[in-house]
């Protein structure tokens, strides 16, 4: 999948695509249904399938003081979109200046002049442009005049009659329910980040860890998880991630008077140097809350139990 950071600098083979517009945070099953419909449309029109998204997420621009909330980083989102058969990803930089662009100008400059969109797919309530002037009706009217089709997709419902929602997934994660989140996502939720040097205390007690900061990710329930971890080969290299069973602690490490929030991942039967690598960590099951122990010996004994429990869980559940 090709990724373009500027709509004015895309390759000729990416022009004339079916373009699906949205933030796609989580790329959950509702998003996947929409993408499947768009992929079928692209096949009928014999053209590529593209997604147009925005970075950073508009909410972080308009409400910068809100706690981190994202389900997917751009890299994680790109992985998920590639798995859904997307050929091209257009990533537009979103800031205050971009938000002032009139809706008509967005259509004329981005969708028509830059992307030469063959067909545009959006949600039924899609709004765009300065002060949300643009809507589906405007998009269809301009499409009829400027030569592109428009499809507005109704909300996708679960079998229980609820709308697939990133907000519901976020709540499951905050509640320590990664399995329920995975049911709505269609895959386990993952955190991706660069492995940082920690205090290396884990090595002294026989459980070395790869340490990741959460960054802009939503903070799920603190505690110990059964996880799969794998090096990220990069979306544009086409290589598959090799998933390794692991156990992880998300928290502040109260036993050793830690302060910063950190995801510490102990990979089973794996001793390669991961410093500086980008690691993908998929949360499979929540094992227990974080707690303070009476010294390192008690902590070490509990980690051994956590490892046994994680191995048992992961022996029944795969990474996908």
C-alpha positions in Angstrom: 0.0 0.0 0.0 1.4 3.4 -1.0 1.1 6.3 1.5 1.0 9.9 0.3 1.4 12.8 2.8 0.4 15.6 0.3 -2.6 15.3 -2.0 -0.8 17.5 -4.6 2.2 15.0 -4.8 0.5 11.7 -5.6 1.5 9.4 -8.4 -0.5 9.0 -11.5 -1.6 5.5 -10.7 -3.2 6.7 -7.5 -5.4 9.3 -9.2 -8.8 8.3 -10.3 -9.5 6.1 -7.3 -12.6 5.3 -5.3 -11.8 7.5 -2.3 -13.2 6.7 1.1 -13.0 9.6 3.5 -12.8 9.3 7.3 -10.7 9.2 10.4 -11.0 5.4 10.7 -9.8 5.3 14.3 -9.7 1.7 15.2 -10.6 0.4 11.7 -13.3 -1.6 13.4 -15.9 -4.0 11.9 -18.1 -1.1 10.9 -15.3 0.6 9.0 -14.4 -2.8 7.5 -17.9 -3.2 6.1 -17.8 0.2 4.5 -14.4 -0.6 3.0 -15.6 -3.9 1.7 -18.4 -2.1 -0.1 -16.0 0.5 -1.5 -13.6 -2.3 -2.6 -16.4 -4.0 -4.5 -17.3 -0.6 -6.2 -13.6 -0.1 -7.1 -13.5 -3.5 -8.7 -16.7 -2.7 -10.8 -15.1 0.6 -11.9 -11.7 -1.1 -12.5 -9.9 1.5 -10.4 -7.9 1.5 -7.2 -9.3 1.8 -3.7 -8.0 4.7 -1.6 -8.6 6.1 1.9 -8.3 9.8 2.6 -7.7 10.5 6.3 -6.3 13.3 8.5 -3.4 13.6 10.9 -3.4 14.6 13.6 -6.9 13.6 14.5 -9.1 16.8 14.4 -10.2 16.2 18.0 -6.6 16.7 19.2 -6.4 20.0 17.3 -9.7 21.4 18.6 -9.4 19.9 22.2 -5.7 19.6 22.9 -6.2 19.4 26.7 -8.3 16.2 26.5 -6.7 12.9 27.7 -5.2 10.7 24.9 -8.0 8.8 23.2 -6.7 7.2 20.0 -7.2 3.6 19.2 -4.8 3.6 16.4 -1.6 5.5 15.5 -1.1 6.3 11.9 1.2 3.3 11.5 -1.4 1.0 13.2 -4.2 2.4 11.1 -2.1 1.9 7.9 -1.5 -1.8 8.8 -5.2 -2.3 9.4 -6.2 -0.5 6.1 -3.7 -2.6 4.2 -5.2 -5.7 5.5 -8.6 -4.5 4.2 -7.2 -4.3 0.6 -6.7 -0.5 0.4 -4.3 0.4 -2.4 -3.5 4.0 -1.5 -3.6 6.0 1.7 -3.8 9.8 1.4 -2.9 11.5 4.7 -3.7 15.2 4.9 -2.1 17.3 7.6 -4.9 18.7 9.8 -4.4 22.0 11.6 -6.3 25.2 12.3 -5.5 26.6 8.9 -6.7 23.5 7.2 -10.0 23.7 9.2 -10.7 27.2 7.7 -10.8 25.8 4.1 -14.3 26.2 2.6 -16.1 23.0 1.8 -16.3 23.9 -1.9 -12.6 24.6 -2.1 -11.9 21.2 -0.5 -13.9 19.4 -3.2 -12.4 21.4 -6.1 -8.8 21.4 -5.0 -8.3 18.1 -3.1 -10.9 15.7 -4.5 -11.0 16.9 -8.1 -7.7 18.7 -8.9 -5.3 16.6 -6.8 -6.9 13.2 -6.5 -9.1 13.1 -9.6 -11.5 11.0 -7.5 -13.6 8.6 -9.6 -16.1 8.0 -6.8 -16.2 9.3 -3.2 -17.6 7.2 -0.3 -18.5 8.8 3.1 -20.7 8.1 6.1 -24.3 9.3 6.0 -23.6 12.1 8.4 -20.3 13.3 6.9 -19.6 17.0 7.3 -16.5 18.9 6.1 -15.1 22.3 5.5 -15.0 25.5 7.6 -17.8 25.5 10.2 -18.9 22.1 8.8 -20.5 23.9 5.8 -20.2 20.8 3.6 -22.4 17.7 3.8 -23.5 14.8 1.7 -26.0 16.9 -0.3 -23.3 19.4 -1.3 -20.9 16.5 -2.1 -23.5 14.9 -4.4 -24.4 18.2 -6.1 -20.7 19.0 -6.8 -20.0 15.4 -7.9 -22.8 15.6 -10.5 -21.3 18.8 -11.9 -17.6 17.9 -11.6 -17.8 14.2 -12.8 -17.4 12.0 -9.7 -19.9 9.7 -8.0 -20.9 9.8 -4.4 -22.1 7.1 -2.0 -23.2 7.8 1.5 -23.2 4.7 3.7 -25.7 4.1 6.6 -24.3 3.2 10.0 -23.2 -0.5 10.3 -25.0 -2.4 13.0 -23.9 -5.4 15.2 -25.9 -8.5 15.3 -27.3 -7.1 18.6 -28.6 -4.0 16.8 -26.0 -1.6 18.1 -23.9 0.7 15.9 -20.3 -0.2 15.7 -18.6 2.5 17.6 -15.0 3.6 18.5 -16.4 5.0 21.7 -17.7 1.6 22.8 -14.4 0.0 22.0 -12.6 2.6 24.1 -14.9 1.9 27.0 -14.2 -1.9 26.8 -10.5 -1.2 27.0 -10.9 1.2 29.9 -12.9 -1.6 31.7 -10.1 -4.2 31.2 -12.1 -6.1 28.6 -9.8 -6.5 25.6 -11.7 -9.6 24.3 -14.9 -7.6 23.9 -12.9 -4.8 22.2 -11.5 -7.4 19.8 -15.0 -8.6 18.9 -15.9 -5.1 17.6 -12.5 -4.5 16.1 -12.3 -7.8 14.3 -8.8 -8.3 15.7 -7.0 -7.7 19.0 -6.3 -4.1 19.9 -2.7 -3.1 19.7 -0.2 -0.5 20.9 2.7 0.3 18.7 5.8 2.2 19.7 9.5 2.4 19.7 11.3 0.3 22.4 12.9 2.6 24.9 15.7 2.0 27.4 14.2 1.6 30.9 16.0 1.0 34.2 16.7 -2.6 33.1 15.5 -3.9 36.5 13.6 -6.7 34.8 16.9 -8.3 33.7 18.1 -8.5 37.3 15.1 -10.6 38.3 15.1 -12.8 35.2 12.3 -11.1 33.2 13.8 -8.6 30.8 11.3 -6.3 29.2 10.8 -4.1 26.1 9.5 -0.8 27.3 7.1 1.4 25.3 5.4 4.7 26.1 1.7 5.1 25.3 2.1 8.5 23.6 -1.3 9.5 22.1 -2.9 6.1 22.6 -5.9 5.7 24.8 -4.9 4.4 28.2 -6.6 1.0 28.9 -7.1 -0.5 32.4 -3.8 -0.6 34.2 -2.5 -4.1 35.0 -1.1 -7.3 33.5 -2.1 -8.6 30.1 -1.5 -11.7 28.0 -0.2 -10.3 24.7 1.5 -11.0 21.4 4.4 -8.8 20.3 6.2 -8.4 17.1 8.6 -6.2 15.3 7.0 -3.9 12.8 8.4 -4.4 9.3 6.8 -1.3 8.0 3.6 -1.1 5.9 5.4 -0.3 2.6 7.8 -3.2 2.8 5.0 -5.8 2.5 6.5 -8.2 5.1 4.4 -10.0 7.7 4.8 -9.4 11.4 6.1 -12.4 13.3 4.0 -12.6 16.5 5.7 -13.8 19.7 3.7 -14.7 22.8 4.4 -12.5 25.8 3.2 -11.0 29.0 2.9 -7.3 29.7 2.5 -4.9 32.5 0.8 -1.5 31.9 1.3 0.8 34.8 3.6 2.9 37.0 5.5 0.0 38.8 4.5 0.9 42.4 6.7 -1.8 43.9 9.8 0.1 42.7 8.4 3.5 43.2 7.9 4.1 39.4 6.2 7.3 38.3 5.8 7.4 34.5 3.2 5.3 32.7 4.9 2.5 30.8 4.0 -0.7 28.9 6.7 -3.3 29.8 6.6 -6.4 27.6 8.4 -9.7 28.5 8.6 -11.8 25.3 8.7 -15.6 25.9 11.7 -17.5 24.7 13.1 -14.5 22.9 16.3 -12.7 23.8 17.0 -10.4 20.7 18.0 -6.8 21.3 14.9 -4.7 20.6 16.2 -1.3 21.6 15.2 1.3 19.0 12.9 -1.2 17.2 9.2 -0.4 16.5 7.2 -3.0 18.4 3.5 -4.0 17.9 1.9 -5.3 21.0 -1.6 -6.9 20.8 -3.6 -7.1 24.0 -5.3 -10.5 24.2 -6.6 -10.9 27.7 -6.5 -9.0 31.0 -5.0 -11.1 33.8 -5.0 -8.9 36.9 -4.8 -5.2 38.1 -1.4 -3.7 38.9 -0.5 -3.9 42.6 2.3 -3.1 44.9 4.3 -6.1 46.3 6.5 -6.4 49.4 9.8 -6.4 47.6 11.4 -7.8 44.5 11.2 -11.4 45.6 7.4 -11.2 45.9 7.2 -9.4 42.6 9.4 -12.0 40.9 7.2 -14.8 42.2 4.0 -13.1 40.9 5.6 -12.4 37.5 6.3 -16.2 37.2 2.7 -16.9 37.9 1.6 -14.2 35.4 3.9 -15.8 32.7 2.3 -19.2 33.3 -1.2 -17.8 33.1 -0.4 -15.8 29.9 1.1 -18.9 28.3 -2.0 -20.8 29.0 -4.3 -18.1 27.6 -2.2 -17.6 24.5 -2.1 -21.4 23.9 -5.8 -21.1 23.2 -5.9 -17.7 21.4 -3.8 -16.6 18.4 -2.6 -13.1 17.5 -5.2 -12.5 14.8 
